[in-house]
Amino acid sequence: MPCVVNNPDDIVLEAKQLKKSFPSPDGAISVLNEVNFVLQRGESVSIRGESGSGKSTLLNVLSGLETANSGELFWQQRRVSGRSLSWLAARRIGYIGFVFQAYYLAPELNALENVLLGARIAGSLNRRVIDRAETLLARVGMAHRLRHHASKLSGGERQRVAVARALINDPPLVLADEPTGNLDEATGVAVMDLLLELVSEDAKSLVLVTHNPEFAQRTQRQLTLHLGRFD
């Protein structure tokens, strides 16, 4: 189902005719083929597709971590395409929160320190932000594990910390790439419940890549990526 935009000011993310390919010995491999996408403030969208359909590549392009070969990308109507890496990094840190399948926590840091990493990078670490981190960890059920190193946490606990970390800079947009892929079924359901609850409570926009049809149906809009474009 297409996105109906009533107010352009409500657009958080927009992609126009994105194309992305990767070189190979046998010639370029097309991964994204003229993808168009619009996400509104407070909207949740799931993206499904078979392995190799380009889901993770699309998230990387939407976040500016990878550059499209052609097409245009906008964050809140501000053109992102063609910007420098330093410009992208400076604005991405406060604009997008990431939740990955592999957690990407620093094992030598405790839960609280991992959540605060984004604030440190953004140069915004202060008492108020520390209080926010502690509040977020409490909201994800990790108040009792603040000082435990990531290496001592279970997979479900690590992903809860990762969800809190994604929200520390209060970004308007959250991108989640198979966030339950490394978890057992029960833990995956609990983490998905938590993620959807938090983004809804804080009126954040969510793009969720998932292979799970039940999780996909819990978002407001469901898309399928096939052969590099949305069906």
N, C-alpha and C positions, 0 to 999 in steps of 0.2 A: 504494500500500500504506500503510495507516495506521501511525502510530507507536505501538508498545506500550511503555508506561512501567512499568517494574518498581519504580523508586524515585523518588518525587517530588523528592527532593533532587538528582537528576541532570538535572532539567529546566533548561535554559539559557534557553529562550525559549518563551513560550506566547501564542497569540492566540486570543481567543474572540469569534466573531460580529462580526468587524471589517467595518465598512461605510465606504466613502469615495466621495464624489461631488464633482464640481466644477460651479460655476455656469456657465451659458451663456445667450446671448440666447433660446434655445429651451427653456430649462428645465435642471434639474440633469442632469448626465451621471454615471451610476453607473459607478464604476471597480472597486471592491471590493464584493462582495455576500456578506456573512455568512461571511467567511473564518475557518476554524479551522485552527490550526497548532501543532504541538509539536515542539521540537527538543531532543535530549538531549546531554549532555556527550560530546564526542568524535565526534558524529555529523555526517556530511556529507549534504546534501540539495541536489538540483538542481531548479530551476524553469524550465520551458519554457512557451512560449505564443506565439501570433501577436502581431505588432506591435499595440500598443494594448490588450492583454489585461489590463494592470495590473501587470506584473511589477516595474517600477522603482518604481511607486507603493507596492506592497506592501513592498519593501525600505525605502523611506523611512518608511513607517508603523511597521514593525517596529523601526527604529532610533530612532524618536522625532523624526525630522527633519520629518515631517508628522504631523498629528493626524487620527485617524479621526473620522468623524461619530458613530459609535457603536461599541460593542463594548469589549472589555477587552484590555490588553496587559500582560504580566508578564515581567520579567527576573529569573531565578533566584527565582521565586515572589514577587518584590516588584512590587506594582502600579505600573505606569508611567502608565496612563491618568489624565489629570487633573492631572499634575504640572506645575510651572512650567517655563518654558524654561531658567531657570538651574539648576534641579535636574537636568533632563535632560542639559544640556551638561556639568555637573560629573561625572556618573556615566557618560555615554556615552564620554568620552575614555579611560577605563581599561577599559571593558567591551566595546567594539566596535571592531574594526579594519575599515576600508573599503578595497576595491580597486575603482576605477571604470574604465570604458572609456576615459575621456578623461585619465587619469593625475592631473591636477590637481597637478602639481608647480610650485613657484615657480621660474620660469626664471632668476631672478637669484641663486639659491642653488645650491650644489653638491650632489652626491648625499648626502653625509653630513649637511649642514645640512637638507636636505629630510626625511630620515629622522628627524631630531631635533626637527622642528617639533611633533609630537604631545607629546613629553616637555616641551618648552618651555611649551606651552599648559597641560599638566597640572601645571606647576611642579615637575617631578621631575628636571630636568636636572642630572646630576652625572657624575663620572668613570665610575662603574659603568654608567650609561646610555649614555655615549659609547662605552664598550667594547662594550656590547651592540649598539649601532648598527653599529659596525665589524664585529662578528661576523656580524650579519645580512646586511650587504652582501657579506661574503665568502661566506656561504652561498648567496646568489643570484647569485654569479659576478661581483660588481662591486667586488672589493677593489682592482682596478687603476684604478678610475674614481672613487674617493672624492672627489677634489677637482675633478672636472669639473662644470661648471655644467650644469643640466638642459637648457638650450637647446642644448648641444653633444652630447647623448646621442641615440641612435637610439630609435625607438619601443619596441623590445624592451627596451632598457636602461632607459628611463624606467619601463616597467611593472615591471621587476625592482626598481627603487628603490621604486616604489609598494607592492609586496608587502612589502618590508622595513619601510617606514614603517607599514604596517597592523599590524605585529607588535611595534613598538617598545615599547608599553606593556604587552605580554604579555596581551592581551585574551583572555577565554575564547571569544569569538564573533567570527567573521570573516564579513562580508557582501561578496560579489563580484558586481558588476553588469556583465555582459558584459566581463570583464577582457581578453579576447583580440579584442574586436570591431574594434579599430583596427590589428591586427597581421596580417602575412601568415601563411599556413598553418603554415609550419615554425616561425616564431617563436612563434606562438600555442600550438602543441603544447608547445614548450619552457617557456613561461611557465606553462601549465596543469600540466605535470609538476611544476614547481617549487612552485606554490601547493599542490597536493594533497599533495606530499611534506612540506612544512613544517607544514601544519595537522595531518597525521597524526602526524608525529614529536612534535609538541608537544601532542597530544591536544586540539586545539581543535575547536570546532563550526564548521561551514561551511554557509552558504546561498549557493549559486551560481546566479545567473541566467545562462542561456546559450541561444543558439539552436542550438548545435552538439550533435546527438544523441550523438555519440561522447564528448564531454566529459561530457554529462549521465549517461551510463551508467557513468562512472567513480566516481560518488558512491554512497553506500550506499543512498540512497532517491531516487526520481525522481518529481516531481510535474508536472502540467500545469495551468496556469491558463487557464481558458476562461470568457469572459463574467463575469469578476470573481470566479470561485470555482474551487476545485480539482475537477477531474473525478475 
